């Protein structure tokens, strides 16, 4: 008999699912204090929480029987995931359960902004009858641009088309076939999409790639009087540039459910209050009875699977029951994840295929190593936790084909991991190994042999192998006060094409990258952060 303790309020439907199982005993204590929980947690196999209950190292230490922590929601900030992993405790969550709630809130903000509903309502409460003041525009016939065509973005597209809108989408990690099925035009260049849209809505995760994706530079590309809706993540839009866009009239209206800091600073809200056509809500995308019911049902189903040792789709961590194996392959898992993180930034387009080759005496551990590669790729493109358990599921759901090759035969190194990623029109390669002393190294990038430590900020550039290139780049970086920590060079032959790799102490400003690209000897340049 498994004992489950529910420590925060969840929908009764989820509780009913758990209670129907003959091998599960449920105690529902949604108001239990932390001190009380410390005393009783030793008796339970699973606890289900939301954001109220802190699952600390102290609590986990007392949890003698605990096998599963279920988070009824996406965020796990209140859970010590590292300590849970060390103790072999599964942490599971419920990404995607609030899709419809977030979708409908997006449309609500969109309609508020284009029809002035919120302002008209407030005017009526003041006893006014000012019909001329609240002239609006229609969604019908307008062009909607969607950044991120995942679960929520797809549902927004379906509803927007029902309004008679033309829908464009930018998402380098979504196959064209999915967009075609939705009747959406998938564009490859975000800048070109921004020039065409009347309304822009964001449904992407906040990652290194998407942070400050929308700044003054992007706003300047948009039509005068365009509308922005953001119900995804606040940090994707740069706050001060959003204010600039409203001040200049580049944006005629804004709808926000998310903010860079939550709750947002008073000063930011005061700035937004100056503009009449701003619709705000306090991050309530998931705050519907239906979404909360979905969360409860999904977490109940996942907990049942986890307790019975079945495959669980939404695992936040990945415990290894044999700690000796964990110790043996951890350096290789770290290397594989870094290689995946490198490739997703190095690739020009969204990745469609991943080919993983593992050689040497680590070949028997191919599956966790391949999953670690996928972890590195996916962590850059999704906004929910990715780990060795769920990486292959998420890759499959996103239409990424994974090919496998293992061999105990060695090449030039005792341990060897090679990853090839393919997009619609290009292919990228990286290979790595672990040297004596557990030192990770990238030994191949595309066609070039290199010796690079995969860590920190890296500036990579293909150039004509002629004298003076490194000096020019070094001068530009020096003038920008960017310090060079190391330099490596790979080339096929003398006087041909070379690949330079600079390890840097600080990121290169965008304007400096643009200047480097203009050098006649430079064929390609990319900044990668690992």
N, C-alpha and C positions, 0 to 999 in steps of 0.2 A: 504493500500500500504506500503510495506517494502522498506526502502532505504538502499542500500548497497554501501559502499565506499571501493574501492580497492586502497591501499596505496603503494603497491610495484608491480613490473612487474610480471605478470603471463601470461601463454599461452592464446592466443585468444580463444581457444576452451572452456576454463572454463568461460570466459566472455560471450561467446555466449550462453552457457547453462543458465546462470543467466538472460540474457536479453530476453530469450524466454518465461520466466514466466510472466504472465500478472499482478501478484500482487507484482512484484519486480522491483524497479527502481535502475539502476546501474550507479554510477559515477566512472569512471576509472581515478585516479590521481596518477600514479605510481611514480611521482617525488615530491609529496607534502612534504613540510617541516614539521618538528614537530610543529613549531610555528603556521603554517597555520592549521594543523590538530587540534590543541587545540581550535582554533576558530570555526571550523565547525563540530566537532565530535558530538555536541549536537543534530544535525539534523538526525543522522543515527541510524538505528536498528542493523546494522552489519558492521564491518570493516574486510577486508581480508588483511593480511600482509604476508611478508616473514621475513627475519632476519633484514632488514634495519630499520623498523619502531619500535621505543620503545613504548610499550603499558604500560605506567606507572600508578601509583596510581593517579597522577595529571590528566592524560588524562581520566582515568575511572571516576574520580569525575565529570568531565565536560560532560561526556557522558550520558545525561539525558534519552535518549531513547534506549541506547545500550542493546541488548539482546544476541548478539553472537560476539565473536572474532574468526575468522578463520585463522589458521596458515597454509599456503601452504608449508608444510614440516613437519618434525617430531619435531625438537627442539623448545622449548618454552622459551628459556632463556631471550628473549626480552620482555616477557609478565609477568606482575605481576599477576600470577595466583591466589594467595591468595586473593588479593584485588578484582579480578574479581569474585571469589567464594563468597566473603562476600557480594557483590552487586547483586548476583544472575545472573551473566553473564556467559553464556556457553563459554568455550574455547575448540575449536576442532582443530584437526590436521590430517595429512595424512600418517600414518605409512604404509609401504609396497609398496608405489607408485613407489619406485626406484628399485624394485627387479631385473628387467632384466638388468638395467644399472650397478648395483653393481656386478651382476653375470658375465656379459661380461668383466668388468674390471678385475675381478679375473682371468678369463681365459687369458686375455691379458698379465697380469703380469706373469702368469705361463709360457706362451709360450716365453715371452721375456727372462725369466731366463734360461729355458732349451735349447733355441736355440740362445741365445746371440744377439738377434735382435738389441737391443739398442746399444751395443758396435760395432756391425758390421756396423750399420748406421753411427755412429760417425767416424769410420775408413774410410769409403767411402768418407765422407765430407772432410777428411784430404788428399784425393787423393791417398789412399792406395788401394791395391787389394790383401788382405791377406786371402785367402780362408782357409788355414790350421789352422790359429789361431782361427777360430770360429767354430770348431767342436762342435756339440751339442749332446743332447740326445733326445729320442722320448718319448712322453707321452704314446704311445701304449705299453700295457703290464705292465705299472708301477702301483704301489699301491698308491692310494690317500686316505689320512685320512681327514675327515671333522669334525671339532668341531662345532656343532650346525646345526641341520637338519631342520631349520625353512624354511621360504619362500626362502631366498637366497641360503642357503645350499642345499635345495632340487633341485633348478634349476642348481646349479653347479654340483650336482651329475648326473643329466640327461645328461648334456653336456660332463662330464668326461667319462661316459659310452659310449657315441658316439665316443670318441677318442680311445675306446678300453681299458680303464683303469679299474682296479679292485678298487671298492670303498668301504671303511669302514667309519663308522660314529659313533661319540660319542655324545649322547644327552640324558641325563637321563629323560627328560621331553617329549619325543616323543614316541608314542606307536610303538611297533615292527611292527604292521600291516602297518604303513605308510612306514617304511623302506623296508618292503617286496614288497610293491607296486612299489617302486622306483628301486627295484633290488639292494638294498644296504644292506650290512651286518652291523647291529647295534651291537656295542660292549658295554659291561657293564663296562669295566675297561679301562680308558684312557691310563694308563701306558702300557697295552698290545697292544693297537692300535699303540702307538708311536714307539714301537719296530719294527713294520711291515712296516711302510709307507716310500715311497720314497719322497712323497710330502705331506706336511701338510698345510691345508688351514683353516682359522678361520672365522666362521660366527655366533658368539655368542654375546649377549649383554654384556656390561661392568657392572657387578654387584659385590656385596660383594663376591659372590661365585667365579666369574671368574677373578677378578683382580689378576694379576700376576699368572694366571693359568699355563703359560709357563715360566719356569725359567731354570736355569742351570741344575737343577735336572732332568727336563723333557727332555732337549736337550741331556743330557748324555745317555738317554734311546734310542735315535734315531740312525739310521744308520749313519755312517760316510758319508758325502757328500749329505745328505738329503737337501730338499728345503722347505722353509717356505714362505707362502703367507698370508698376513694379510690385508684384506680390510674391517674389522669389526670395532674394537675399539683398539686404541693403548695401553691402559693400561693392556690389557690381557697378553701381552708379556713384560717381564721385560727388559728394554733397555740395561742395562749393561751386562746382560746375553746373549742377542742377539749378542752384539759385541763379547763377549767371544766365542760364537758358530762359528762366522765367522773367528775369529782369529785362532782357533784351527782346522778349517776344518771340524768341526762337521756339519756345514751347508756349502754347496757349492754355494748356492745362496739364495737371499731373494727378495721378492716383497712386497712393502709397499705402502698403500694408506692412512694409518692412523697412528697417533703418540700419545704418552702419553701427550705431550704438542703440541698444534697446534697454529701457525706454530711451527715446531720443532726448538729447539735451534741450533744455528750455529755450536756449538761444536759437537753435535750429527751427523749432516750431514757431517762434516769434517771427523769424524771417519768412517762413512759409505763409503765415497769417496775412502778410501784406498783399498776397495775390488772391484774387477773388475766386479763381477756378481751380482750387486744390481740394482734393478729396482724400481724407486721411482715415486710417483705422489702425488699432493697436495690435497688429500681428494676429489676426483672428481667422486666417485662412482655414485652419483645422477646426474652428469652433462651431461645428454644427452637430446636432444630435446624431445625424447619420454617420458623420466621420468618426465621432467618438465610439459609436456602436461598431463600426468597421474595425477600429483599433482594438477594441475589446475582443471581438470575434477572432481576429488574426492572431493576437497574442495568445489567446486560449488554445487555438489550434497548434501554434508553434510550440507552446509549452508541453502539450500532450506528446507531440513527436519527440521533443528533446528528452523528456523523462523516460521514454521507451527506447531511446537509443536510435531513433530513426533520423533520416536526413532532414535537416532544418535549413530552410532557404535564407533566413535573415539572421545570420550569426554575426555578432559584432567582433568576436574574438575567435581564436583557433587553438584550443589547448592540445598539447601532445601528451598522451598518457605515458609514453616511455621517455623519461627525461634524458636518458643517455642519447637517444636519437636527436632530441632537440639540441643538445649540446654539440652533437656531431655536425649537424647541417645548418645551424643558425647562421654562420658566416655566409654560406651559400644562399640561404634565403634572403639575407640582407642584400647581397650582391644582385640577386635576381630581381628583387623589388626595385633597386636603384636603376638597373638596366631598363626595366619597364618604364620607370619614371623618365629616364633619359629619352627613350624612344618616342614616347607620346609627345614630347616637346620638340624632338628632332624631326619628326615626320611633318611633311608639309600639309597633309590632309588627314581627315578622320581615318582611323585604322579599321580595316575590314577583316584582315587575316593576321594571325600570329602563329609563327612556326618556331617551336622551341626544341633545341637540340641539347641533350645532356650527355656527356661522355665521362668515362673514368669510373672510379669506385663510388661516386655519388649517383650513378645512373639509377640505382634501385630506389632512390628517393625522388624520382622524376616528378611525380604528381605534385607534391608540395612546392617543388622548385618552379614548375610551370605555373602553379597558382600564384606564387610570389611575383612572377613576371606580370601576370594579369593584375595583381594587386597594384603594382606600380603604375600600370597604364590607367586602370579604372579610378584610382584615387584622385587623378587629375581631372576626371570628367563627370563624376557623380558627387552628390552631396550627402550620401549616407555611408555608414562605415562599411569598408571592404576588407575582407580577410581571406585566409587560405581556404576556408570552408565555402564561402559564398562567391568567391571571385569567378569561378567557372560558370555558375548559374547566371550571374549578372552579365558576363561576357556573352553567353548564349542569348539572353534576353535582348541584348543590344545588337544582335546580329553579327557578332565577331566570331569568325571561324578559327578554331584552334587546331593546329597540326602538331603531332608529337613524333620525336625521334630519340631513341636512347640506345646507347652502346657502352659496354664496359671497356671497349678499346680506347686507348688514349691517343691524343694527337701530340702537340708539342708540350702540353702541360698535363699534370697529373689529374687535375679537375678542369672541366671545360664546359661552359654554358654559352650557347650561341642562340640569338633571337633574331628572326627576320620578321618584319612587319610590312604588310602590303596595304596600300590604299587603292583608290580607283585607278590611279595613274602613276604610282611611284612605289618604290621599295626601299626600305632602310634596314641596315644590318648593324648589330653590335654583338661583340663576343667578350667574355670575361672569364677570369679565373681567380682563385684564392692562392696567394703566395705563402711561403712559410711565415709563421707568425700571424696567420689569419688576416693577411693584408689583401683587401679587394682591389682588383685592377681591371680596367677595360683595356683589352688588348687588340681590338679591331673595331673600327667605325667605318661602315660601308666598305670600300675597297682598300682602306688604309690600315696598315699595321701601326699601332700606337702603344703607349704605356701611360695610362691616365688613372689617377685615383678618382673614383666616381663620387665626388662630394663637393658641396658648396656651389658657388657661382662659376660657370664655365662659359667662355666666349669661344665659339667655334667658327672658323672661316676657311672656305676653299679659296685658293688664290693661285695665280701664276707663280711658279717657283723661280722668282727673280730676286736679286738683291734689293734690300730697302723696305720690303713690305712690313716686316715686324717693327722696324724703326718708326715708320709712319703711324702705325696703329698704337705703338707705345707712346708716341708723342701726343696723340689725340687723347688717350686715356689719362696720361699725366696731366694734361691741361684740364681735364674734367675731374682731377683728384681721385682717380680710380687706381688703386694699387694692384700691381700684378704680383701674385703669389707664386706662380709657376708657369712654365711653358713647355709644351710638347709639340713635336712635328711629325707628321706621317706623310710619306710621298711614295708614288709608284716608281718614279725614276727622276734622276737629276734633270732639272729644266722643264719638267712637265707640270702637273697640277699637284699642289700640296694641300694638306689639311693642317691648319694650326689650331692648337687648343691652349687657351690661356685660363689658368685658375686665378680668380679675382677675389679681392677682399670685399668689394662692394659692387652692386649691380651697375651696369652701364646705362646712363640716361638714354631715353629714346632718341633724342636729337643727335647724340653722339653715334649711336648705331646707324642712323640715317647717313651721317657724314662718312662713316667707314664704308658703307655700301657704295658710296659714290667714287671710291678710289678705283682707278682703272684696272688695277691688278686683282681686285676682289671679285670673285664670281658668286659668292654666297656667304652670308653671315647669319648666325643664330646665337642667341643667349639662352642658356639652359640652367635651371636651378635644381639641384638635387638635395 
